[in-house]
Amino acid sequence: MTDWANKVIYELQFKRTSDQRRDYRERGESRTMAQDHILIRSLKKVAEDAEGENGGWKIKLIIFVGGTS
């Protein structure tokens, strides 16, 4: 998703994981960060290096974790 007015790119990720433990959400988020670390780091680097009219962009990772029994 892109917020053109504020120059923010939102990378949305949804993960499903077993919710039998209390920390299921934290575990899902950390698994997502590990899997998407290179993608997010690369996007942030490109945004950081952009100059002029293309500069000023931010990258935000938003993680949704859904539990399964």
MOPAC internal coordinates of N, CA, C and O (Angstrom, degrees):
PM7 1SCF
backbone

  N    0.0000 0     0.00 0     0.00 0    0    0    0
  C    1.4332 1     0.00 0     0.00 0    1    0    0
  C    1.5266 1   107.27 1     0.00 0    2    1    0
  O    1.2310 1   120.48 1   -38.39 1    3    2    1
  N    1.3081 1   116.68 1   141.61 1    3    2    1
  C    1.4553 1   121.08 1  -177.05 1    5    3    2
  C    1.5160 1   111.14 1  -124.82 1    6    5    3
  O    1.2310 1   120.95 1   -49.82 1    7    6    5
  N    1.3209 1   115.80 1   130.18 1    7    6    5
  C    1.4622 1   122.67 1   173.70 1    9    7    6
  C    1.5254 1   106.18 1  -102.69 1   10    9    7
  O    1.2310 1   121.09 1   -86.56 1   11   10    9
  N    1.3294 1   115.52 1    93.44 1   11   10    9
  C    1.4616 1   121.00 1  -174.78 1   13   11   10
  C    1.5238 1   112.13 1   -64.68 1   14   13   11
  O    1.2310 1   119.84 1   142.06 1   15   14   13
  N    1.3236 1   117.90 1   -37.94 1   15   14   13
  C    1.4694 1   121.53 1  -176.65 1   17   15   14
  C    1.5227 1   111.77 1   -64.30 1   18   17   15
  O    1.2310 1   120.20 1   141.09 1   19   18   17
  N    1.3339 1   117.22 1   -38.91 1   19   18   17
  C    1.4630 1   121.32 1  -177.40 1   21   19   18
  C    1.5239 1   113.42 1  -103.78 1   22   21   19
  O    1.2310 1   120.67 1  -176.29 1   23   22   21
  N    1.3361 1   116.32 1     3.71 1   23   22   21
  C    1.4707 1   122.57 1   178.58 1   25   23   22
  C    1.5307 1   112.07 1    55.29 1   26   25   23
  O    1.2310 1   121.41 1  -125.69 1   27   26   25
  N    1.3367 1   114.91 1    54.31 1   27   26   25
  C    1.4548 1   120.65 1   177.48 1   29   27   26
  C    1.5275 1   108.73 1  -126.39 1   30   29   27
  O    1.2310 1   121.00 1   -49.39 1   31   30   29
  N    1.3246 1   115.69 1   130.61 1   31   30   29
  C    1.4601 1   121.39 1   173.75 1   33   31   30
  C    1.5250 1   106.94 1  -106.34 1   34   33   31
  O    1.2310 1   120.87 1   -58.11 1   35   34   33
  N    1.3254 1   115.93 1   121.89 1   35   34   33
  C    1.4600 1   121.89 1   178.66 1   37   35   34
  C    1.5237 1   108.76 1  -101.05 1   38   37   35
  O    1.2310 1   120.97 1   -59.89 1   39   38   37
  N    1.3139 1   115.75 1   120.11 1   39   38   37
  C    1.4602 1   121.86 1   174.26 1   41   39   38
  C    1.5251 1   106.16 1   -94.77 1   42   41   39
  O    1.2310 1   120.47 1   -68.28 1   43   42   41
  N    1.3215 1   116.71 1   111.72 1   43   42   41
  C    1.4556 1   122.11 1  -177.70 1   45   43   42
  C    1.5225 1   109.73 1   -97.15 1   46   45   43
  O    1.2310 1   120.61 1   -50.02 1   47   46   45
  N    1.3246 1   116.44 1   129.98 1   47   46   45
  C    1.4546 1   121.69 1   179.26 1   49   47   46
  C    1.5237 1   109.04 1  -129.21 1   50   49   47
  O    1.2310 1   120.55 1   -44.31 1   51   50   49
  N    1.3126 1   116.56 1   135.69 1   51   50   49
  C    1.4570 1   122.01 1   175.23 1   53   51   50
  C    1.5191 1   108.63 1  -118.92 1   54   53   51
  O    1.2310 1   120.77 1   -50.95 1   55   54   53
  N    1.3154 1   116.13 1   129.05 1   55   54   53
  C    1.4663 1   121.54 1   178.59 1   57   55   54
  C    1.5159 1   108.92 1  -125.06 1   58   57   55
  O    1.2310 1   121.01 1   -38.73 1   59   58   57
  N    1.3217 1   115.67 1   141.27 1   59   58   57
  C    1.4595 1   121.60 1   172.57 1   61   59   58
  C    1.5188 1   107.17 1  -108.44 1   62   61   59
  O    1.2310 1   121.16 1   -41.35 1   63   62   61
  N    1.3083 1   115.39 1   138.65 1   63   62   61
  C    1.4573 1   120.08 1   179.60 1   65   63   62
  C    1.5225 1   109.02 1  -151.90 1   66   65   63
  O    1.2310 1   120.57 1   -20.32 1   67   66   65
  N    1.3034 1   116.52 1   159.68 1   67   66   65
  C    1.4541 1   120.88 1   178.09 1   69   67   66
  C    1.5260 1   109.77 1   -62.17 1   70   69   67
  O    1.2310 1   120.51 1   -47.22 1   71   70   69
  N    1.3317 1   116.64 1   132.78 1   71   70   69
  C    1.4628 1   119.92 1  -179.68 1   73   71   70
  C    1.5285 1   112.08 1  -104.04 1   74   73   71
  O    1.2310 1   120.67 1  -154.17 1   75   74   73
  N    1.3151 1   116.32 1    25.83 1   75   74   73
  C    1.4589 1   119.93 1  -178.87 1   77   75   74
  C    1.5275 1   112.52 1   -76.81 1   78   77   75
  O    1.2310 1   119.74 1   165.88 1   79   78   77
  N    1.2901 1   118.10 1   -14.12 1   79   78   77
  C    1.4648 1   121.95 1   176.26 1   81   79   78
  C    1.5221 1   109.09 1  -111.79 1   82   81   79
  O    1.2310 1   120.72 1   -27.05 1   83   82   81
  N    1.3148 1   116.23 1   152.95 1   83   82   81
  C    1.4656 1   120.83 1  -178.07 1   85   83   82
  C    1.5350 1   112.70 1   -64.49 1   86   85   83
  O    1.2310 1   120.11 1   152.60 1   87   86   85
  N    1.3148 1   117.40 1   -27.40 1   87   86   85
  C    1.4714 1   120.65 1  -175.86 1   89   87   86
  C    1.5268 1   113.17 1   -94.53 1   90   89   87
  O    1.2310 1   119.90 1  -157.65 1   91   90   89
  N    1.3354 1   117.80 1    22.35 1   91   90   89
  C    1.4659 1   120.03 1  -175.57 1   93   91   90
  C    1.5283 1   112.08 1   -58.78 1   94   93   91
  O    1.2310 1   120.42 1   141.42 1   95   94   93
  N    1.3319 1   116.80 1   -38.58 1   95   94   93
  C    1.4671 1   119.20 1  -178.55 1   97   95   94
  C    1.5248 1   110.69 1   -66.08 1   98   97   95
  O    1.2310 1   120.18 1   133.67 1   99   98   97
  N    1.3217 1   117.26 1   -46.33 1   99   98   97
  C    1.4654 1   121.09 1   179.62 1  101   99   98
  C    1.5313 1   110.99 1   -61.78 1  102  101   99
  O    1.2310 1   120.84 1   140.04 1  103  102  101
  N    1.3337 1   116.01 1   -39.96 1  103  102  101
  C    1.4664 1   119.97 1   179.13 1  105  103  102
  C    1.5241 1   110.77 1   -65.49 1  106  105  103
  O    1.2310 1   120.07 1   138.85 1  107  106  105
  N    1.3246 1   117.47 1   -41.15 1  107  106  105
  C    1.4667 1   121.30 1   177.56 1  109  107  106
  C    1.5136 1   111.92 1   -63.95 1  110  109  107
  O    1.2310 1   120.70 1   137.86 1  111  110  109
  N    1.3383 1   116.27 1   -42.14 1  111  110  109
  C    1.4648 1   120.45 1   179.11 1  113  111  110
  C    1.5181 1   111.14 1   -65.00 1  114  113  111
  O    1.2310 1   120.32 1   136.49 1  115  114  113
  N    1.3366 1   117.00 1   -43.51 1  115  114  113
  C    1.4636 1   118.61 1  -178.49 1  117  115  114
  C    1.5247 1   111.24 1   -68.33 1  118  117  115
  O    1.2310 1   119.92 1   145.46 1  119  118  117
  N    1.3449 1   117.75 1   -34.54 1  119  118  117
  C    1.4643 1   120.53 1   176.14 1  121  119  118
  C    1.5308 1   110.21 1   -64.53 1  122  121  119
  O    1.2310 1   120.48 1   139.43 1  123  122  121
  N    1.3228 1   116.69 1   -40.57 1  123  122  121
  C    1.4671 1   120.70 1   178.06 1  125  123  122
  C    1.5189 1   110.54 1   -63.74 1  126  125  123
  O    1.2310 1   120.12 1   135.83 1  127  126  125
  N    1.3225 1   117.37 1   -44.17 1  127  126  125
  C    1.4718 1   120.67 1   179.63 1  129  127  126
  C    1.5280 1   110.39 1   -60.64 1  130  129  127
  O    1.2310 1   120.33 1   138.93 1  131  130  129
  N    1.3160 1   116.97 1   -41.07 1  131  130  129
  C    1.4644 1   120.42 1   179.72 1  133  131  130
  C    1.5288 1   110.95 1   -65.87 1  134  133  131
  O    1.2310 1   120.15 1   138.68 1  135  134  133
  N    1.3306 1   117.32 1   -41.32 1  135  134  133
  C    1.4619 1   121.08 1  -177.58 1  137  135  134
  C    1.5292 1   111.72 1   -72.53 1  138  137  135
  O    1.2310 1   119.93 1   143.30 1  139  138  137
  N    1.3198 1   117.74 1   -36.70 1  139  138  137
  C    1.4628 1   121.19 1  -173.69 1  141  139  138
  C    1.5177 1   114.03 1  -103.72 1  142  141  139
  O    1.2310 1   120.35 1  -170.55 1  143  142  141
  N    1.3293 1   116.93 1     9.45 1  143  142  141
  C    1.4527 1   121.05 1  -176.66 1  145  143  142
  C    1.5326 1   112.24 1   -56.37 1  146  145  143
  O    1.2310 1   119.87 1   132.79 1  147  146  145
  N    1.3103 1   117.85 1   -47.21 1  147  146  145
  C    1.4679 1   121.24 1  -177.49 1  149  147  146
  C    1.5268 1   110.72 1   -65.83 1  150  149  147
  O    1.2310 1   120.13 1   137.56 1  151  150  149
  N    1.3316 1   117.35 1   -42.44 1  151  150  149
  C    1.4682 1   120.62 1   178.79 1  153  151  150
  C    1.5209 1   111.02 1   -59.80 1  154  153  151
  O    1.2310 1   120.15 1   128.73 1  155  154  153
  N    1.3126 1   117.31 1   -51.27 1  155  154  153
  C    1.4637 1   121.28 1  -177.60 1  157  155  154
  C    1.5234 1   110.88 1   -65.00 1  158  157  155
  O    1.2310 1   120.30 1   136.58 1  159  158  157
  N    1.3276 1   117.04 1   -43.42 1  159  158  157
  C    1.4644 1   120.30 1   178.83 1  161  159  158
  C    1.5304 1   110.84 1   -61.30 1  162  161  159
  O    1.2310 1   120.40 1   138.91 1  163  162  161
  N    1.3284 1   116.84 1   -41.09 1  163  162  161
  C    1.4699 1   120.71 1   179.40 1  165  163  162
  C    1.5236 1   111.68 1   -66.05 1  166  165  163
  O    1.2310 1   120.63 1   135.63 1  167  166  165
  N    1.3216 1   116.40 1   -44.37 1  167  166  165
  C    1.4723 1   119.62 1   178.12 1  169  167  166
  C    1.5279 1   111.46 1   -61.68 1  170  169  167
  O    1.2310 1   120.73 1   137.82 1  171  170  169
  N    1.3318 1   116.20 1   -42.18 1  171  170  169
  C    1.4641 1   119.79 1   178.83 1  173  171  170
  C    1.5227 1   111.29 1   -63.82 1  174  173  171
  O    1.2310 1   120.11 1   141.88 1  175  174  173
  N    1.3234 1   117.39 1   -38.12 1  175  174  173
  C    1.4693 1   121.14 1   179.55 1  177  175  174
  C    1.5271 1   110.85 1   -65.23 1  178  177  175
  O    1.2310 1   120.46 1   135.58 1  179  178  177
  N    1.3392 1   116.73 1   -44.42 1  179  178  177
  C    1.4705 1   120.38 1   178.54 1  181  179  178
  C    1.5247 1   109.84 1   -62.47 1  182  181  179
  O    1.2310 1   120.21 1   135.90 1  183  182  181
  N    1.3290 1   117.20 1   -44.10 1  183  182  181
  C    1.4687 1   120.76 1  -179.73 1  185  183  182
  C    1.5243 1   110.68 1   -64.33 1  186  185  183
  O    1.2310 1   120.32 1   140.08 1  187  186  185
  N    1.3240 1   117.00 1   -39.92 1  187  186  185
  C    1.4619 1   122.28 1  -179.58 1  189  187  186
  C    1.5261 1   111.53 1   -65.29 1  190  189  187
  O    1.2310 1   120.36 1   142.03 1  191  190  189
  N    1.3325 1   116.92 1   -37.97 1  191  190  189
  C    1.4682 1   121.65 1  -177.00 1  193  191  190
  C    1.5316 1   113.75 1   -81.68 1  194  193  191
  O    1.2310 1   120.17 1   166.65 1  195  194  193
  N    1.3232 1   117.28 1   -13.35 1  195  194  193
  C    1.4702 1   120.23 1  -178.30 1  197  195  194
  C    1.5288 1   110.00 1   -66.95 1  198  197  195
  O    1.2310 1   121.60 1   -36.69 1  199  198  197
  N    1.3186 1   114.53 1   143.31 1  199  198  197
  C    1.4619 1   120.04 1  -177.62 1  201  199  198
  C    1.5164 1   110.96 1  -124.57 1  202  201  199
  O    1.2310 1   121.23 1   -14.86 1  203  202  201
  N    1.3097 1   115.25 1   165.14 1  203  202  201
  C    1.4537 1   121.47 1   175.56 1  205  203  202
  C    1.5140 1   112.58 1    63.41 1  206  205  203
  O    1.2310 1   120.97 1    43.63 1  207  206  205
  N    1.3104 1   115.75 1  -136.37 1  207  206  205
  C    1.4589 1   122.54 1  -178.21 1  209  207  206
  C    1.5293 1   112.09 1   -61.24 1  210  209  207
  O    1.2310 1   120.20 1   151.70 1  211  210  209
  N    1.3262 1   117.23 1   -28.30 1  211  210  209
  C    1.4654 1   122.01 1  -179.37 1  213  211  210
  C    1.5263 1   113.25 1   -84.81 1  214  213  211
  O    1.2310 1   119.75 1   173.08 1  215  214  213
  N    1.3186 1   118.07 1    -6.92 1  215  214  213
  C    1.4583 1   121.79 1  -177.48 1  217  215  214
  C    1.5169 1   112.79 1   -81.50 1  218  217  215
  O    1.2310 1   121.66 1    -9.44 1  219  218  217
  N    1.3198 1   114.43 1   170.56 1  219  218  217
  C    1.4506 1   120.65 1   174.02 1  221  219  218
  C    1.5214 1   115.96 1    88.32 1  222  221  219
  O    1.2310 1   119.87 1  -172.56 1  223  222  221
  N    1.3201 1   117.86 1     7.44 1  223  222  221
  C    1.4619 1   120.75 1  -179.88 1  225  223  222
  C    1.5273 1   110.77 1   -80.71 1  226  225  223
  O    1.2310 1   121.17 1   -31.16 1  227  226  225
  N    1.3278 1   115.36 1   148.84 1  227  226  225
  C    1.4621 1   122.87 1   175.60 1  229  227  226
  C    1.5201 1   108.49 1  -123.06 1  230  229  227
  O    1.2310 1   120.96 1   -30.08 1  231  230  229
  N    1.3161 1   115.76 1   149.92 1  231  230  229
  C    1.4674 1   122.72 1   178.59 1  233  231  230
  C    1.5256 1   107.90 1  -116.73 1  234  233  231
  O    1.2310 1   120.49 1   -51.49 1  235  234  233
  N    1.3104 1   116.67 1   128.51 1  235  234  233
  C    1.4714 1   121.80 1   179.54 1  237  235  234
  C    1.5250 1   109.15 1  -126.16 1  238  237  235
  O    1.2310 1   120.68 1   -50.95 1  239  238  237
  N    1.3210 1   116.31 1   129.05 1  239  238  237
  C    1.4605 1   122.02 1   176.01 1  241  239  238
  C    1.5263 1   107.96 1   -97.61 1  242  241  239
  O    1.2310 1   120.59 1   -55.11 1  243  242  241
  N    1.3224 1   116.47 1   124.89 1  243  242  241
  C    1.4606 1   121.95 1   177.28 1  245  243  242
  C    1.5190 1   107.45 1  -118.86 1  246  245  243
  O    1.2310 1   121.01 1   -56.10 1  247  246  245
  N    1.3325 1   115.67 1   123.90 1  247  246  245
  C    1.4569 1   121.63 1  -174.81 1  249  247  246
  C    1.5182 1   109.61 1  -113.37 1  250  249  247
  O    1.2310 1   121.29 1   -50.56 1  251  250  249
  N    1.3242 1   115.14 1   129.44 1  251  250  249
  C    1.4512 1   122.87 1   173.53 1  253  251  250
  C    1.5257 1   107.14 1  -111.43 1  254  253  251
  O    1.2310 1   120.37 1   -51.91 1  255  254  253
  N    1.3231 1   116.90 1   128.09 1  255  254  253
  C    1.4630 1   120.49 1   179.69 1  257  255  254
  C    1.5152 1   108.73 1  -118.42 1  258  257  255
  O    1.2310 1   121.03 1   -56.98 1  259  258  257
  N    1.3231 1   115.63 1   123.02 1  259  258  257
  C    1.4594 1   121.34 1   177.06 1  261  259  258
  C    1.5141 1   109.81 1  -109.01 1  262  261  259
  O    1.2310 1   120.88 1   -45.02 1  263  262  261
  N    1.3044 1   115.92 1   134.98 1  263  262  261
  C    1.4593 1   120.23 1  -178.87 1  265  263  262
  C    1.5213 1   112.34 1   -87.49 1  266  265  263
  O    1.2310 1   121.33 1   -29.87 1  267  266  265
  N    1.3140 1   115.05 1   150.13 1  267  266  265
  C    1.4616 1   122.38 1   173.27 1  269  267  266
  C    1.5153 1   107.92 1  -131.12 1  270  269  267
  O    1.2310 1   120.58 1   -33.28 1  271  270  269
  N    1.2835 1   116.50 1   146.72 1  271  270  269
  C    1.4765 1   119.75 1  -179.76 1  273  271  270
  C    1.5032 1   110.98 1   -83.04 1  274  273  271
  O    1.2310 1   120.10 1   180.00 1  275  274  273

